[in-house]
């Protein structure tokens, strides 16, 4: 499939590729360069990929403590 780059460097991704990658307006795509040329990959990750990224707190935190921490961080911001 062919596409033409505009003078602003913009390219329209052909519809069959958008459909295959399930791209919608506003989705982000990553351009990857390798020895064979370039590839595009949608930047999508399931929510489950986030599991385990943060350590569990030593003890449970109440909603009131969360609200207080958020308010404190807001006050400390320049």
Helices and strands as residue ranges (DSSP letters): H 15-21, E 29-34, E 37-42, G 47-50, H 63-76
